[in-house]
Amino acid sequence: MARRRRLKTSELEHFIHMSKHKYKTQRKALKGLFREDSFRIEPNVKMADRSIFKYWKNRMSLFSQMQCKDLYMTRELWYSVTPETVAKFAARFIKSCLPEAQVILDVYCGGGGNTIQLAQYFPKVYGVDNSLEHLYCTYRNAQAYNVEDRIWLKYGDWPTLSRKRRFEKLKIDCVFSSPPWGGPQYLKSQVYDLEAALLPQGLRETLEGFLRVSANVVLFLPRNSDLGQIAQVTRELLGDKAYCKVL
Ligand SMILES: C[S@@+](CC[C@H](N)C(=O)[O-])C[C@H]1O[C@@H](n2cnc3c(N)ncnc32)[C@H](O)[C@@H]1O
């Protein structure tokens, strides 16, 4: 049953710029999502959508709190969210490389799989996504993990925000990103072409934009990614002595 409730002012503050007049339509939509308690998972109600069923079966690996807390997922998020152990590993890896880091930017934050784990280790995490529904899910999922006060969400198209040089003055210590891989069919080819298949920008443009925000960049990419492309782009953008670690 939907648990109707209003979006509180203190919650709206975590959606950057959303109280501005320019975002009137999005604000209204966001209020509607909170009011209707949209996208809440009933963990014990079997997923009717056959194409999502295999992800639903493994729901506890996506969010370990699924059984005891309210979690929120759109259809797309079922196959997009980074599983919790993987997200935790990435967050701990960044913490071990940058123990003094304070501010992390998660570009393409989706349903918050990574944002939430990053917020367990760092005091301030920005999340960016062009889906208002996904930003809403990130916030609600962060509430389940009690880290909602550490996250700040920006609605928008990343290439546009990047072109407008947003985030460049925010003293971001590290950019993390799990960009869209083009859906589950990414495994169909033996080698994943990071220039042609990665969305919404190829590897070079993605890295160029991120490196303008921070010298530390962590990407979550398909396991069949073309490592030669990573080596080449890293050298071209950062010089022959550039250091790039693949885990
Ligand atoms: C692979 S999912 C990220 C999953 C996320 N790391 C998580 O664990 O929940 C990619 C996200 O990128 C968002 N996205 C796609 N194109 C975008 C764009 N042009 N600008 C901003 N976000 C975009 C999608 O809405 C989706 O939520």
The ligand as an SDF file (V2000), in Angstrom:
LIG
                    3D

 27 29  0  0  0  0  0  0  0  0999 V2000
   24.3160    2.5220  -15.2550 C   0  0  0  0  0  0  0  0  0  0  0  0
   23.1610    3.6750  -14.5870 S   0  0  0  0  0  0  0  0  0  0  0  0
   24.0140    4.1460  -13.1190 C   0  0  0  0  0  0  0  0  0  0  0  0
   23.7440    3.2150  -11.9690 C   0  0  0  0  0  0  0  0  0  0  0  0
   24.2540    3.7160  -10.6460 C   0  0  0  0  0  0  0  0  0  0  0  0
   25.6890    3.7070  -10.5570 N   0  0  0  0  0  0  0  0  0  0  0  0
   23.6600    2.9050   -9.5170 C   0  0  0  0  0  0  0  0  0  0  0  0
   24.3730    2.1090   -8.8850 O   0  0  0  0  0  0  0  0  0  0  0  0
   22.4580    3.0280   -9.2780 O   0  0  0  0  0  0  0  0  0  0  0  0
   23.3430    5.0520  -15.6370 C   0  0  0  0  0  0  0  0  0  0  0  0
   22.4680    6.2630  -15.3240 C   0  0  0  0  0  0  0  0  0  0  0  0
   22.8310    7.3110  -16.2400 O   0  0  0  0  0  0  0  0  0  0  0  0
   21.6990    8.1230  -16.4350 C   0  0  0  0  0  0  0  0  0  0  0  0
   21.9360    8.8830  -17.6740 N   0  0  0  0  0  0  0  0  0  0  0  0
   21.8790    8.4400  -18.9460 C   0  0  0  0  0  0  0  0  0  0  0  0
   22.1730    9.4280  -19.8000 N   0  0  0  0  0  0  0  0  0  0  0  0
   22.4540   10.5270  -19.0560 C   0  0  0  0  0  0  0  0  0  0  0  0
   22.8330   11.8610  -19.3620 C   0  0  0  0  0  0  0  0  0  0  0  0
   22.9690   12.2570  -20.6210 N   0  0  0  0  0  0  0  0  0  0  0  0
   23.0490   12.7300  -18.3390 N   0  0  0  0  0  0  0  0  0  0  0  0
   22.8900   12.3400  -17.0580 C   0  0  0  0  0  0  0  0  0  0  0  0
   22.5170   11.0910  -16.7040 N   0  0  0  0  0  0  0  0  0  0  0  0
   22.2950   10.1880  -17.6780 C   0  0  0  0  0  0  0  0  0  0  0  0
   20.5310    7.1500  -16.5030 C   0  0  0  0  0  0  0  0  0  0  0  0
   19.3210    7.7940  -16.1710 O   0  0  0  0  0  0  0  0  0  0  0  0
   20.9640    6.0930  -15.4700 C   0  0  0  0  0  0  0  0  0  0  0  0
   20.3680    6.3690  -14.2320 O   0  0  0  0  0  0  0  0  0  0  0  0
  1  2  1  0
  2  3  1  0
  2 10  1  0
  3  4  1  0
  4  5  1  0
  5  6  1  0
  5  7  1  0
  7  8  2  0
  7  9  1  0
 10 11  1  0
 11 12  1  0
 11 26  1  0
 12 13  1  0
 13 14  1  0
 13 24  1  0
 14 15  1  0
 14 23  1  0
 15 16  2  0
 16 17  1  0
 17 18  1  0
 17 23  2  0
 18 19  1  0
 18 20  2  0
 20 21  1  0
 21 22  2  0
 22 23  1  0
 24 25  1  0
 24 26  1  0
 26 27  1  0
M  CHG  2   2   1   9  -1
M  END
$$$$
